[in-house]
Amino acid sequence: MTTKTTADRVQKHRAGLRAAGLRPVQIWVPDTRSTGFADECRRQSLALQGDPQETDMANWLEAAADTKGWE
C-alpha cells in the first residue's frame, strides 16, 4: 500500500478540477475581523446616505430580488 502525502492528494484533486475545465483563482477580500472594519463599513454607508444614484440602485435591487418563499 502506498501512502500518499497531503500534497499528492491536493495535486490529484486539482488535476481533476483542471480536467473538468476549471482553473484556480485567488481572491483577496477584506478581513472582517480586523480592527476598524466595522467603522469603515459605517463610514462608507454614511457617505452614500441620501445619494440619488445609491437610492436608484437600492430600488432596482429591491425590485429585481426574488424573495418569494422568504420568511
N, C-alpha and C positions, 0 to 999 in steps of 0.2 A: 504494500500500500504506500502510495506517495503522498506525503503531507505537503499541502500547498500553503504557501505563506499568504498573508493578507494581501500583499502586493500582487501576487499571482491571481488571486480571486478578483481583485479590483480590475486588473488588466483584462481578464477574460470577460468580466461584466461590461467594461467599456467597449471592448471589441464587438460584443453582441449588440450594443446600442448603436455603434457606428454602422454595423452591418444592416441594421434596421433603418438606416438613413438619417440617424440623429447625429448631432455634433455637440460637443460641450461648450457651454457659455458661462463665463463667470460674471456675476453681477454684484457690485458693491452697493450696499444700502446703508442709510444712517443707522447708527447703533441706538436703538430706542432706550437702552439702559444708561446711556451716557448722561453725565451731569449737564443740565441746560437744555436737553432735548425738548422737554415739555414747555419750557419757557420760549424756545424758538418757535415751536408749533403755535403757541398762543400769539406771539408777535406777528407771525405771518398771517394768521387768521384775522387778527385785528386790523392788519394792513389792508385786507380785502373787504372789510366791513363797509357796506354802502357802495362798493364799486359796481357800476351798472353792468359791466361785462361779466363779473362774477355772479350777479343776480340772474342774468340771462342764462349763463351756463348751469347754475343750480336749478333753474326752472326747467331747462331742457333735460337735464339728468333725471329729474323727478318725473317728467312726462315719459321719458324713454325707459325708465326702470320697469322691469317685470316683477312686481311684488305680489302677484296672485299666489295665494296659498300661504303667505307670511302671516304670522300671528302677532 
